[in-house]
């Protein structure tokens, strides 16, 4: 569906065109929509192409890839000289960027997931997992080549990209790349200790990505570490990984695990969860970490670069190499009210730089491309 808004940016710049791919990922979908809303607030015209391609075409394979490719072309048909095409998905970006630049427009690629980095990190902990493929590298370098600006979410993501392709691209790579951190979409709410219960309630909220989001670690903790029924796990999300976890737990263990399904009202978590457990093996700029911190809920976090990028220091990091003993100790630590509040407050203080991350930086990105 193409949406034409009758707005122009005061500077006289032309419209922006985006291929917005909706693929069932709640966090990514709302993040893309949020960016479009922000640009419209700044007075830009945005034409948005939205397509739920996984449902209309099918889950995976060449048909889906072709549908993404042609969706990018359809979005770029509206581009005129001086316009900016941008996208978040490589297949739609590559096709749209080529057509856009042929018509005298510009192209910005927002890299939300570095598949090469993800695969390399996952294999450190799960050696049998899939390696980064030639296709991953080809898609990534094509997005670099055809973009006027290649945008990542953190300095460490930019460093990864430069280490991988600096020799191939020379000095042009530094000119093309930019960092735009995620911003806050949930208002900060003061932490509240609330009524402690005999059963400690641990919340886990995730996309259904089995290895990336640490489902095997969660399963191990449920199966082997907490056997005295003093812990209740509330799992929020839906998809194949949640179904697999449920099927692999014994009936006795399932009694201590609540599969809550998709959660669209994050405020409910304030009354339903005491601590949030985030065992991700790899990530980029995780929205769930920002959202839980905004809600005033302390987290137990895997010690990975994406989490350190948001919280350089955090009292409740655990090593992925030996999670069981460390997580049990951290849960005991957070059972103390003063520690619980100290962690929750420190998390929110770390988010202060993100309160305006998509104001001037976002509009400057499009003005200077």
C-alpha positions as CSV (number, residue, x, y, z in Angstrom):
1,X,0.0,0.0,0.0
2,X,1.5,3.4,-1.0
3,X,0.7,6.2,1.4
4,X,1.1,9.8,0.0
5,X,1.4,12.6,2.6
6,X,1.0,16.2,1.5
7,X,4.0,17.5,3.5
8,X,7.2,19.0,2.4
9,X,10.3,19.6,4.5
10,X,10.8,23.3,5.1
11,X,14.3,23.1,3.5
12,X,12.6,22.3,0.2
13,X,14.0,18.8,0.0
14,X,11.9,16.3,-1.8
15,X,10.1,13.3,-0.3
16,X,11.6,10.2,1.2
17,X,10.6,6.8,0.0
18,X,10.9,3.6,2.1
19,X,10.3,0.0,1.4
20,X,9.0,-1.2,4.8
21,X,9.0,-5.0,5.0
22,X,6.6,-6.4,7.6
23,X,7.7,-9.9,8.5
24,X,6.1,-10.7,11.8
25,X,8.9,-9.2,14.0
26,X,7.1,-7.0,16.4
27,X,10.1,-5.0,17.5
28,X,11.5,-4.4,14.0
29,X,8.1,-3.7,12.6
30,X,7.3,-1.0,15.2
31,X,10.8,0.4,14.9
32,X,10.4,1.0,11.2
33,X,7.0,2.6,11.7
34,X,8.4,4.7,14.5
35,X,11.1,6.1,12.2
36,X,8.6,7.0,9.5
37,X,6.4,8.7,12.1
38,X,9.4,10.7,13.4
39,X,10.3,11.9,9.9
40,X,6.7,13.0,9.3
41,X,6.8,14.9,12.5
42,X,9.8,16.8,11.2
43,X,7.8,17.8,8.1
44,X,9.1,15.3,5.5
45,X,6.9,13.5,3.0
46,X,7.2,9.8,3.3
47,X,5.8,7.3,0.9
48,X,5.7,3.9,2.7
49,X,5.4,0.5,0.9
50,X,4.1,-2.0,3.4
51,X,3.9,-5.7,2.6
52,X,3.4,-8.7,4.8
53,X,5.4,-10.9,2.5
54,X,5.8,-13.9,4.7
55,X,2.1,-14.4,4.8
56,X,1.3,-13.6,1.2
57,X,4.3,-15.4,-0.4
58,X,5.4,-18.0,2.1
59,X,8.0,-18.3,4.8
60,X,11.3,-18.7,3.1
61,X,13.1,-19.5,-0.2
62,X,13.5,-18.0,-3.6
63,X,9.9,-16.8,-3.9
64,X,10.2,-14.7,-0.8
65,X,13.5,-13.3,-1.8
66,X,12.1,-12.4,-5.2
67,X,9.1,-10.8,-3.6
68,X,11.3,-8.6,-1.5
69,X,13.4,-7.7,-4.5
70,X,10.4,-6.6,-6.5
71,X,8.9,-4.8,-3.5
72,X,12.0,-2.6,-3.4
73,X,11.6,-1.8,-7.1
74,X,8.0,-0.9,-6.7
75,X,8.9,1.5,-3.9
76,X,11.7,3.1,-5.9
77,X,9.4,3.8,-8.8
78,X,8.1,6.9,-6.9
79,X,11.7,8.3,-6.5
80,X,12.5,11.5,-8.3
81,X,15.8,13.3,-8.6
82,X,16.9,14.4,-5.2
83,X,14.6,12.0,-3.3
84,X,15.9,9.5,-0.8
85,X,15.1,5.8,-0.8
86,X,15.7,3.9,2.3
87,X,15.1,0.3,3.5
88,X,15.9,-2.1,6.4
89,X,16.0,-5.4,4.5
90,X,18.8,-6.2,2.0
91,X,16.9,-7.7,-1.0
92,X,14.4,-4.8,-1.1
93,X,17.2,-2.3,-0.5
94,X,19.5,-3.5,-3.3
95,X,16.8,-3.4,-6.0
96,X,15.4,-0.1,-4.8
97,X,18.8,1.5,-4.4
98,X,19.9,0.6,-7.9
99,X,16.7,2.0,-9.5
100,X,16.7,5.1,-7.2
101,X,20.3,6.0,-8.0
102,X,19.7,5.5,-11.7
103,X,16.9,8.1,-11.4
104,X,19.1,10.6,-9.6
105,X,18.0,9.8,-6.1
106,X,19.9,8.8,-3.0
107,X,19.8,5.5,-1.0
108,X,20.2,4.8,2.7
109,X,20.5,1.3,4.1
110,X,19.7,0.7,7.8
111,X,21.5,-2.4,8.9
112,X,19.5,-3.9,11.7
113,X,21.2,-7.3,11.7
114,X,24.7,-8.2,10.7
115,X,24.3,-11.8,9.7
116,X,28.0,-12.4,9.3
117,X,28.7,-11.2,12.9
118,X,25.7,-13.1,14.3
119,X,26.8,-16.4,12.8
120,X,30.4,-16.0,14.0
121,X,29.3,-15.2,17.5
122,X,26.7,-18.0,17.7
123,X,29.3,-20.6,16.6
124,X,31.5,-19.6,19.6
125,X,28.9,-21.2,21.9
126,X,27.2,-23.6,19.5
127,X,29.9,-25.0,17.3
128,X,27.5,-27.1,15.2
129,X,25.4,-24.0,14.1
130,X,25.5,-22.7,10.6
131,X,28.4,-20.7,9.4
132,X,28.1,-17.3,7.6
133,X,27.4,-18.2,4.0
134,X,28.7,-16.6,0.8
135,X,25.2,-15.2,0.3
136,X,25.5,-13.3,3.6
137,X,28.7,-11.7,2.5
138,X,27.4,-10.9,-1.0
139,X,24.2,-9.2,0.3
140,X,26.2,-7.2,2.8
141,X,28.8,-5.9,0.4
142,X,26.1,-5.2,-2.2
143,X,24.3,-3.0,0.3
144,X,27.5,-1.2,1.0
145,X,28.2,-0.6,-2.7
146,X,24.8,0.6,-3.7
147,X,24.2,2.8,-0.7
148,X,25.0,6.5,-0.3
149,X,24.9,5.9,3.4
150,X,25.2,2.6,5.3
151,X,23.8,3.0,8.8
152,X,24.6,0.8,11.8
153,X,23.4,0.9,15.4
154,X,26.7,1.1,17.3
155,X,30.3,1.9,17.1
156,X,31.2,-1.7,17.5
157,X,29.0,-2.6,14.6
158,X,30.8,0.0,12.5
159,X,34.2,-1.4,13.6
160,X,33.1,-4.9,12.6
161,X,32.1,-3.6,9.1
162,X,35.4,-1.7,8.6
163,X,37.5,-4.7,9.7
164,X,35.7,-6.9,7.2
165,X,35.7,-4.6,4.1
166,X,38.1,-1.7,4.6
167,X,40.7,-3.2,2.2
168,X,38.0,-3.9,-0.4
169,X,36.4,-0.5,-0.3
170,X,39.3,1.7,0.7
171,X,38.5,5.2,2.2
172,X,35.0,5.2,0.7
173,X,33.7,2.9,3.4
174,X,34.5,5.4,6.2
175,X,32.6,8.1,4.2
176,X,29.6,5.9,3.7
177,X,29.0,4.5,7.2
178,X,27.2,6.3,10.0
179,X,25.9,5.3,13.5
180,X,22.3,5.9,14.5
181,X,21.5,4.3,17.9
182,X,18.0,3.1,18.8
183,X,16.0,5.6,20.7
184,X,13.4,5.2,23.5
185,X,9.8,4.6,22.5
186,X,8.6,3.8,26.1
187,X,8.6,6.6,28.6
188,X,10.7,6.2,31.8
189,X,8.7,4.9,34.7
190,X,10.2,5.1,38.2
191,X,11.1,1.7,39.5
192,X,8.7,0.3,42.1
193,X,9.7,-2.6,44.4
194,X,6.1,-3.7,44.8
195,X,4.9,-6.7,46.8
196,X,7.5,-9.5,46.9
197,X,6.2,-13.0,46.7
198,X,7.3,-16.4,47.9
199,X,7.9,-17.3,44.3
200,X,10.3,-15.2,42.4
201,X,8.9,-14.4,38.9
202,X,11.5,-14.2,36.1
203,X,10.3,-12.7,32.8
204,X,11.8,-13.7,29.5
205,X,10.6,-11.7,26.4
206,X,12.1,-12.5,23.0
207,X,11.8,-13.0,19.3
208,X,11.7,-16.8,18.4
209,X,15.3,-17.1,17.4
210,X,16.5,-20.3,19.2
211,X,20.3,-19.8,19.4
212,X,20.6,-16.1,19.0
213,X,18.2,-15.3,21.9
214,X,19.7,-17.9,24.2
215,X,16.8,-20.4,24.4
216,X,19.2,-23.3,25.1
217,X,20.6,-21.4,28.1
218,X,17.1,-20.7,29.4
219,X,16.2,-24.4,28.9
220,X,19.3,-25.5,30.9
221,X,18.4,-23.2,33.8
222,X,14.9,-24.4,33.9
223,X,15.9,-28.0,33.8
224,X,19.0,-28.1,36.1
225,X,19.4,-25.1,38.2
226,X,16.2,-24.2,40.0
227,X,14.7,-27.4,41.3
228,X,13.1,-26.2,44.5
229,X,10.1,-24.5,42.8
230,X,11.1,-21.1,44.1
231,X,11.2,-19.7,40.6
232,X,8.4,-19.1,38.2
233,X,9.3,-18.3,34.6
234,X,6.9,-16.2,32.5
235,X,7.8,-16.3,28.8
236,X,6.5,-13.7,26.5
237,X,6.6,-14.2,22.7
238,X,5.4,-16.7,20.1
239,X,6.8,-18.8,17.3
240,X,8.8,-21.9,16.7
241,X,11.4,-21.4,19.4
242,X,8.7,-21.1,22.1
243,X,6.9,-24.2,20.8
244,X,10.2,-26.1,20.8
245,X,11.0,-25.1,24.3
246,X,7.6,-26.1,25.6
247,X,7.8,-29.5,23.8
248,X,11.2,-30.2,25.3
249,X,10.3,-29.5,28.9
250,X,8.9,-32.3,31.1
251,X,5.3,-31.9,32.5
252,X,6.7,-31.2,35.9
253,X,8.9,-28.4,34.6
254,X,6.1,-27.0,32.5
255,X,4.2,-26.4,35.8
256,X,6.8,-23.7,36.7
257,X,6.8,-22.1,33.2
258,X,4.1,-19.8,32.0
259,X,3.9,-19.4,28.2
260,X,2.2,-16.1,28.0
261,X,2.2,-15.6,24.2
262,X,2.7,-12.2,22.5
263,X,2.7,-9.2,24.8
264,X,1.5,-6.0,23.2
265,X,0.9,-4.1,26.4
266,X,4.3,-3.8,28.1
267,X,2.9,-2.0,31.1
268,X,1.4,-5.3,32.2
269,X,4.9,-6.6,32.9
270,X,5.2,-4.2,35.8
271,X,2.7,-6.3,37.8
272,X,3.6,-9.7,36.4
273,X,7.4,-9.8,36.5
274,X,10.0,-9.2,39.2
275,X,13.2,-9.6,37.2
276,X,13.8,-9.9,33.4
277,X,16.3,-12.5,32.1
278,X,18.1,-11.7,28.9
279,X,20.4,-14.6,27.9
280,X,21.1,-13.5,24.3
281,X,24.2,-15.0,22.7
282,X,24.5,-12.1,20.2
283,X,22.5,-9.0,19.4
284,X,22.9,-5.5,17.9
285,X,20.9,-2.9,19.8
286,X,18.2,-4.9,21.6
287,X,14.9,-3.1,22.0
288,X,13.7,-5.4,24.8
289,X,16.6,-4.2,26.9
290,X,15.6,-0.6,26.4
291,X,11.9,-1.3,27.1
292,X,12.5,-3.2,30.3
293,X,14.9,-0.6,31.6
294,X,12.3,2.1,30.9
295,X,9.7,0.1,32.8
296,X,11.9,0.1,35.9
297,X,12.5,-3.7,35.8
298,X,16.0,-4.9,36.7
299,X,17.6,-7.3,34.3
300,X,20.0,-10.2,34.4
301,X,22.0,-9.8,31.2
302,X,24.4,-12.0,29.2
303,X,27.8,-10.3,29.0
304,X,27.9,-9.5,25.3
305,X,28.9,-6.4,23.3
306,X,25.4,-5.3,22.5
307,X,24.5,-5.1,26.2
308,X,27.8,-3.5,27.1
309,X,27.1,-0.9,24.4
310,X,24.0,0.2,26.3
311,X,25.2,-0.5,29.9
312,X,29.0,-0.1,30.1
313,X,28.7,-1.2,33.7
314,X,25.9,-3.4,35.1
315,X,25.7,-5.2,38.4
316,X,24.0,-8.3,36.9
317,X,26.1,-9.5,34.0
318,X,26.7,-13.2,33.7
319,X,29.1,-15.1,31.5
320,X,27.7,-17.3,28.8
321,X,30.4,-19.9,29.5
322,X,29.1,-20.6,33.0
323,X,25.6,-19.2,33.3
324,X,24.0,-21.5,35.9
325,X,25.9,-20.6,39.1
326,X,26.1,-17.0,38.2
327,X,22.4,-16.5,37.4
328,X,21.4,-18.2,40.6
329,X,23.7,-15.9,42.6
330,X,22.3,-12.8,40.8
331,X,18.7,-13.8,41.5
332,X,19.6,-14.0,45.2
333,X,21.3,-10.6,44.9
334,X,18.1,-9.1,43.4
335,X,15.9,-10.5,46.1
336,X,17.3,-7.8,48.3
337,X,15.2,-4.6,48.0
338,X,18.2,-2.2,48.0
339,X,20.0,-4.1,45.3
340,X,16.9,-4.5,43.2
341,X,16.3,-0.7,43.3
342,X,19.9,0.1,42.8
343,X,20.1,-1.9,39.6
344,X,16.7,-0.6,38.2
345,X,17.8,3.1,38.8
346,X,21.2,2.6,37.3
347,X,19.7,1.1,34.2
348,X,17.5,4.1,33.6
349,X,20.4,6.5,34.2
350,X,22.4,4.8,31.5
351,X,19.5,5.4,29.0
352,X,19.7,9.2,29.3
353,X,21.7,9.7,26.0
354,X,19.0,7.8,24.1
355,X,16.2,10.2,24.9
356,X,16.9,12.3,21.9
357,X,18.8,9.7,19.7
358,X,16.3,10.1,16.8
359,X,15.9,13.9,16.9
360,X,18.7,15.9,15.3
361,X,20.8,12.8,14.4
362,X,17.9,11.3,12.4
363,X,17.1,14.5,10.4
364,X,20.7,15.3,9.9
365,X,21.3,11.9,8.4
366,X,18.7,12.6,5.6
367,X,19.7,16.2,5.1
368,X,23.4,15.3,4.5
369,X,23.2,12.1,2.5
